[in-house]
Amino acid sequence: MFWTSLLILAVVLVAAFVFGRIRAGQVVHGDVAALHSLPSFHGAYLAIVTVLPAFLLLVVWTIAAPKVIDSMVIAKSADAVSGLGKPELQAFIRDARAIAFGGIVGFTDAAKEQAASLYRAYDELSTQALWASMAILAIAGFAFGAKRISPRMRARHVVERTVMAVLIVCSVVAILTTIGIVLSLIFESLRFFEKVNFFSFVFGLEWSPQTAIRADQVGSEGTFGAIPLLAGTMLITLIAILVAAPVGLFAAIYLSDYASGPVRAVAKPVLEILAGIPTVVYGFFAALTVAPAFRGFGESLGLSVSSESALAAGVVMGIMIIPFVSSLSDDVINAVPQSLRDGSAGLGATRSETIRKVVLPAALPGIVSALILAISRAIGETMIVVMAAGLAANLTVNPLEAVTTVTVQIVTLLVGDQEFDSAKTLAAFALGLLLFCVTLLLNIFALRVVQKYREQYD
């Protein structure tokens, strides 16, 4: 319903815009110079007053209608749901909704079938009421806007203010989303720290979140030390950046200062294809090709290499983030003024000396930003680590052993049905907060570097 309504509104938007432009020309008999605003602004004004109220109604209705329908169904099914707890009631409503709209449920009964029929009836009534209301608003807005189109009307001001308001709303939504994410992590982490000591989590050297079935078993309460996870994350990230930084930076230098136009036109898009490959494909490549190759090579040298190792995951992850380094560094290097290169060449410097002593120092803030972005991408990667490095929370700096990362453990903790009152599940939020703090510190460091060297070379 939502997407159908949105498509209809898009068609009405285009029609109102075209009519508004035509109407603006008609009121001045084709003399566009007599208009205060261009005909396109009049068209945009008519499109806004026609579609915007209906669109806002659609958004509010889409958010509120399901909750209202749930309440109405529960009220009509009072006998069937009486005595049910909150989880059972939510399951009943979920199954009834699934039956109403063709979903799959574990089992059904007469009460659920009756609730499903109520859902279908209420949903159909809601859809009809929504479309009727949107039509009334659109027609009223169109009539109002078309009547106001005149030579002296300041349509441009209305359109620009509306666009400004939309931009402000989008900015506020982005900010509020960020605040909501942070607050949800903080509140759930505080619940976790009520069960597990903060210092034991941050400085603990053992990670074993699994709880035993019986209280008398060893480790029945789990062990939540995050140091092995941080160590594994940093080890794999270090290997990845050791692969991506030199390859990506050298590729950027070649493409910006050495490659010919045809070579650059082909090489840069091909290099950036690496960024479009799904991470699960990289994971398959690491698990089926790279890890066995490293293990065989290590055994030929007499080394003990695990079938799942940090080295395999780090190398493949480094290949994955090469485009982040190369593409951004290439753009930054190309942004260095040609006058600096010409001045260096005029003083007798070779091309390589110019790059080392002039171009790279001038582009350093951007290069650091590219590296930090690549590091952040590596820290947040999950699939490659799951498939190539394993799930073992080993506290080691040996890249030939199996390790795990923070993101992998977050996924592991939240797989399947979970109780959000247990320390095991809440640990995922604490790990998320820890990872957020680590990436925040990295970003602050990058900003400090950018500010310091930008002042020096601007």
C-alpha positions in Angstrom: 0.0 0.0 0.0 2.7 2.5 0.9 4.7 2.0 -2.3 1.6 2.1 -4.4 0.5 5.3 -2.8 4.0 6.8 -3.2 4.0 5.9 -6.9 0.6 7.6 -7.3 1.9 10.7 -5.5 4.9 10.8 -7.8 2.6 10.8 -10.9 0.5 13.5 -9.4 3.7 15.5 -8.5 4.8 15.5 -12.1 1.4 16.4 -13.4 1.0 19.3 -11.0 4.5 20.6 -11.9 3.7 20.5 -15.6 0.3 22.2 -15.1 1.8 24.8 -12.9 4.4 25.8 -15.5 1.7 26.0 -18.2 -0.6 28.0 -15.9 2.1 30.5 -15.1 2.6 31.2 -18.8 -1.1 31.5 -19.4 -1.7 34.1 -16.7 0.8 36.5 -18.4 -0.1 35.4 -22.0 3.3 34.0 -22.7 5.3 37.1 -21.4 7.5 35.2 -18.9 9.3 38.4 -18.0 6.2 39.7 -16.4 6.3 36.9 -13.8 8.1 37.5 -10.4 9.3 33.9 -10.5 10.2 31.6 -13.4 7.5 29.2 -14.6 9.4 26.3 -13.2 9.1 27.8 -9.7 5.4 28.1 -10.2 5.2 24.5 -11.3 7.3 23.4 -8.2 5.0 25.5 -6.0 1.9 23.8 -7.3 3.5 20.4 -7.0 4.4 21.1 -3.4 1.0 22.3 -2.2 -0.7 19.4 -4.1 1.5 16.5 -2.9 3.2 17.6 0.4 0.1 17.4 2.6 -0.9 14.1 1.1 2.6 12.7 1.5 2.7 13.8 5.2 -0.6 12.1 5.8 0.7 8.9 4.1 3.8 8.9 6.4 1.8 9.4 9.6 -0.9 6.9 8.5 1.7 4.3 7.7 3.3 4.6 11.1 0.1 4.9 13.2 -2.4 2.6 11.3 -0.8 -0.8 12.2 -0.8 0.1 15.9 -4.4 1.2 15.7 -5.4 -1.9 13.9 -3.6 -4.1 16.4 -5.5 -2.4 19.2 -8.9 -2.8 17.4 -8.2 -6.5 16.7 -7.2 -7.1 20.4 -10.4 -5.4 21.5 -12.5 -7.5 19.3 -10.6 -10.7 20.3 -10.8 -10.0 24.1 -12.1 -13.5 24.9 -9.3 -15.2 22.9 -6.5 -13.1 24.3 -7.6 -12.8 27.9 -5.1 -14.3 30.3 -2.2 -14.1 27.8 1.0 -12.5 28.9 2.7 -9.9 26.8 5.0 -12.3 24.8 2.1 -14.6 24.1 -0.1 -11.7 23.1 2.6 -10.4 20.7 2.9 -13.9 19.2 -0.9 -14.1 18.7 -1.0 -10.8 17.0 2.0 -11.6 14.8 0.5 -15.0 13.7 -2.9 -13.4 13.0 -1.3 -10.7 10.9 0.8 -13.3 9.0 -2.4 -15.4 8.3 -4.2 -12.3 7.1 -1.5 -11.3 4.6 -0.5 -14.8 3.4 2.4 -15.4 5.7 3.6 -18.7 7.3 2.8 -19.6 10.9 3.7 -22.6 13.0 0.0 -23.5 13.8 -3.4 -21.9 13.6 -6.7 -22.1 15.3 -10.2 -20.6 15.2 -9.2 -17.6 17.3 -6.3 -16.7 15.0 -8.4 -17.2 11.9 -11.0 -14.8 13.3 -8.4 -12.3 14.2 -6.9 -12.6 10.7 -10.3 -11.9 9.1 -10.5 -8.8 11.3 -7.1 -7.7 10.2 -8.1 -8.1 6.5 -11.3 -6.1 7.0 -9.6 -3.3 9.0 -6.7 -3.1 6.6 -9.0 -2.7 3.6 -11.0 -0.1 5.4 -7.8 1.7 6.4 -6.5 1.7 2.8 -9.8 3.1 1.5 -9.9 5.8 4.1 -6.2 6.7 3.4 -6.7 7.0 -0.3 -9.9 9.0 0.1 -8.2 11.4 2.5 -5.1 11.8 0.3 -7.3 12.5 -2.7 -9.2 15.2 -0.8 -6.0 16.8 0.3 -4.4 16.6 -3.1 -7.5 18.1 -4.9 -7.8 20.9 -2.3 -4.1 21.7 -2.5 -4.2 21.7 -6.3 -7.2 24.0 -6.4 -5.6 26.4 -3.8 -2.3 26.5 -5.5 -3.7 26.9 -9.0 -5.8 29.8 -7.9 -2.8 31.6 -6.3 -0.7 31.5 -9.4 -0.4 35.1 -10.6 2.3 37.4 -12.0 3.1 38.9 -8.6 3.2 35.7 -6.7 6.6 35.0 -5.1 6.7 31.3 -5.9 10.5 31.1 -5.8 10.5 32.1 -2.1 8.0 29.5 -1.2 9.9 26.8 -3.1 13.3 27.7 -1.6 11.9 27.9 1.9 10.3 24.5 1.5 13.5 23.0 0.2 15.4 24.5 3.1 12.9 23.0 5.5 13.3 19.6 3.9 17.1 19.9 4.2 16.8 20.9 7.9 14.4 18.0 8.6 16.8 15.5 6.9 19.7 16.9 9.0 17.7 16.6 12.2 16.7 13.0 11.3 20.3 12.0 10.8 21.4 13.6 14.0 18.5 12.1 16.0 19.2 8.7 14.5 22.8 8.9 15.6 21.8 10.0 19.1 19.2 7.2 19.3 21.8 4.6 18.3 24.2 5.9 21.0 21.6 6.0 23.7 20.3 2.5 22.9 23.9 1.2 23.2 24.5 3.1 26.4 21.2 2.0 28.2 21.6 -1.6 27.2 25.3 -1.6 28.2 24.4 -0.2 31.6 22.0 -3.1 32.1 24.9 -5.4 31.2 27.3 -3.7 33.6 24.7 -4.3 36.4 25.4 -8.0 35.9 29.1 -7.9 35.0 31.8 -5.7 36.5 32.9 -3.0 34.1 36.6 -3.5 34.7 36.3 -7.2 34.4 34.7 -6.6 30.9 37.2 -4.0 29.7 40.4 -5.6 31.1 39.3 -9.3 31.3 41.6 -11.7 29.5 39.1 -14.5 28.9 36.0 -14.5 26.7 33.5 -17.3 27.3 29.9 -16.0 27.2 28.2 -19.4 27.1 26.3 -20.2 30.2 25.9 -23.7 31.5 22.6 -25.6 31.9 23.2 -26.3 35.6 24.4 -23.8 38.1 27.0 -26.3 39.5 28.8 -26.5 36.2 32.0 -24.7 35.5 31.5 -21.3 33.9 27.8 -21.3 34.6 27.8 -17.5 34.7 30.1 -17.0 31.7 33.3 -15.0 31.4 33.1 -11.6 29.7 36.7 -10.3 29.1 36.9 -8.2 26.0 40.7 -8.0 25.6 40.9 -11.2 23.4 38.3 -9.8 21.1 40.0 -6.4 20.9 43.3 -8.1 20.3 41.9 -10.2 17.5 40.2 -7.2 16.0 43.4 -5.1 16.0 45.5 -8.0 14.8 43.4 -8.6 11.7 43.0 -4.9 11.1 46.7 -4.4 11.3 47.4 -7.1 8.8 44.7 -5.7 6.5 46.1 -2.2 6.6 49.6 -3.5 6.0 48.3 -5.0 2.8 46.0 -2.1 1.8 48.0 0.9 2.7 51.1 0.4 0.5 49.2 -1.2 -2.4 46.4 1.4 -2.4 48.8 4.4 -1.9 51.2 3.2 -4.6 48.3 2.5 -7.0 47.0 6.1 -6.3 50.4 7.6 -7.0 50.8 5.7 -10.2 47.3 6.5 -11.4 47.6 10.2 -10.6 51.2 11.0 -11.7 52.5 8.2 -13.9 49.7 6.5 -15.8 48.6 7.8 -19.2 45.0 8.9 -19.8 43.8 5.6 -21.4 45.5 3.5 -18.8 43.9 5.5 -16.0 40.5 5.4 -17.6 40.6 1.6 -17.5 42.7 0.9 -14.4 40.8 3.0 -11.9 37.3 1.6 -12.6 38.7 -1.9 -12.6 40.4 -1.3 -9.2 37.2 0.1 -7.8 35.3 -3.0 -8.8 36.9 -4.6 -5.7 34.7 -2.3 -3.5 31.6 -3.7 -5.2 32.3 -7.4 -4.5 30.1 -8.7 -1.7 32.0 -9.5 1.5 30.6 -13.0 1.6 32.4 -13.7 -1.7 35.6 -12.4 -0.1 34.9 -14.8 2.7 34.5 -17.8 0.4 37.8 -16.8 -1.3 39.6 -16.6 2.0 38.2 -19.9 3.3 38.6 -21.9 0.2 41.7 -20.5 -1.5 43.8 -18.2 0.7 43.6 -20.1 4.0 44.5 -23.5 2.5 47.3 -21.9 0.5 48.8 -20.3 3.6 48.5 -23.5 5.5 50.2 -25.5 2.8 53.0 -23.0 2.4 53.5 -22.8 6.2 53.7 -26.6 6.5 56.3 -26.6 3.7 58.4 -24.3 5.9 57.8 -26.4 9.1 55.4 -23.9 10.6 52.1 -24.7 12.2 49.4 -22.7 10.5 45.8 -23.0 11.6 43.2 -23.8 9.0 41.5 -20.6 10.2 44.0 -17.9 10.8 44.2 -14.2 11.3 46.7 -14.0 8.5 44.2 -15.3 5.9 41.4 -13.1 7.1 43.7 -10.0 7.3 45.2 -10.4 3.8 41.8 -10.9 2.1 40.3 -8.0 4.1 43.3 -5.9 3.0 42.5 -6.7 -0.6 38.9 -5.7 0.0 39.7 -2.2 1.4 42.4 -1.4 -1.2 39.8 0.7 -3.2 39.0 2.8 -0.1 42.7 3.8 0.1 43.5 4.0 -3.6 40.4 5.9 -4.8 40.4 8.5 -2.0 44.1 9.0 -2.1 44.0 9.4 -5.9 41.4 12.1 -5.6 43.4 13.9 -2.8 46.7 13.7 -4.8 45.0 15.0 -7.9 43.6 17.9 -5.8 47.2 19.1 -5.0 47.6 22.3 -7.1 49.7 21.8 -10.2 51.6 25.0 -9.3 53.3 23.1 -6.5 54.5 20.4 -9.0 55.6 23.0 -11.4 57.5 24.9 -8.8 59.3 21.8 -7.6 60.2 20.9 -11.2 61.5 24.4 -11.8 63.8 24.0 -8.9 65.3 20.9 -10.5 63.5 18.1 -8.6 62.7 14.9 -10.4 59.2 13.5 -10.6 59.8 11.0 -7.7 61.3 13.7 -5.6 58.4 16.0 -6.2 56.0 13.3 -5.2 57.9 12.4 -2.0 58.7 15.9 -0.8 55.9 18.1 -2.2 52.8 16.1 -3.3 52.5 13.6 -0.5 53.1 16.1 2.3 50.5 18.4 0.8 48.0 15.5 0.4 48.8 14.0 3.8 45.5 15.0 5.5 43.4 13.4 2.8 45.6 10.3 2.8 45.3 9.9 6.6 41.5 10.3 6.2 41.5 7.5 3.6 43.5 5.2 5.8 41.3 5.9 8.8 38.2 5.1 6.7 39.8 1.9 5.5 40.7 1.0 9.1 37.1 1.6 10.3 35.8 -0.5 7.4 38.2 -3.3 8.4 37.2 -3.1 12.1 33.5 -3.5 11.2 33.9 -6.4 8.9 32.3 -9.7 9.9 31.8 -12.2 7.1 35.5 -12.6 6.2 36.4 -13.1 9.8 33.7 -15.7 10.4 34.7 -17.7 7.4 38.5 -17.3 7.5 39.5 -16.6 11.1 37.0 -18.6 13.1 35.1 -17.9 16.4 37.9 -18.8 18.9 38.6 -15.9 21.3 42.3 -16.5 21.6 44.5 -13.9 23.2 47.5 -14.0 20.8 49.5 -11.9 18.5 50.5 -14.8 16.3 48.8 -14.3 12.9 49.0 -18.0 12.1 46.5 -18.8 14.8 42.7 -18.6 14.8 41.2 -15.4 16.4 37.9 -13.7 16.4 36.7 -10.0 16.4 34.2 -7.9 18.2 31.8 -7.8 15.4 31.8 -11.6 15.0 31.0 -12.1 18.6 28.1 -9.5 18.4 26.6 -11.5 15.6 27.1 -14.8 17.5 25.5 -13.5 20.6 22.4 -12.2 18.8 21.8 -15.3 16.6 18.5 -17.2 17.3 16.0 -16.6 20.1 17.5 -14.6 22.9 16.6 -13.4 26.3 17.4 -9.7 26.6 17.6 -10.0 30.3 20.7 -12.3 30.3 24.3 -11.1 30.4 25.1 -13.1 27.4 22.7 -11.2 25.1 23.4 -7.8 26.7 27.1 -8.3 26.2 26.5 -7.7 22.5 25.4 -4.1 23.3 28.5 -3.6 25.5 30.7 -4.8 22.7 28.9 -2.5 20.3 29.5 0.5 22.6 33.2 -0.5 23.0 33.6 -0.7 19.2 31.8 2.6 18.9 34.3 4.2 21.3 37.3 2.7 19.4 36.1 4.1 16.0 35.3 7.4 17.6 38.9 7.7 18.9 40.2 6.8 15.5 38.1 9.5 13.9 39.2 12.1 16.5 42.8 11.2 15.8 42.2 11.6 12.0 40.6 15.0 12.5 43.5 16.2 14.6 46.0 15.1 11.9 43.9 16.7 9.2 43.7 20.0 11.1 47.4 20.1 11.9 48.7 19.5 8.4 46.0 21.4 6.6 47.1 24.5 8.3 50.7 23.8 7.4 50.1 23.2 3.7 47.1 25.4 2.8 
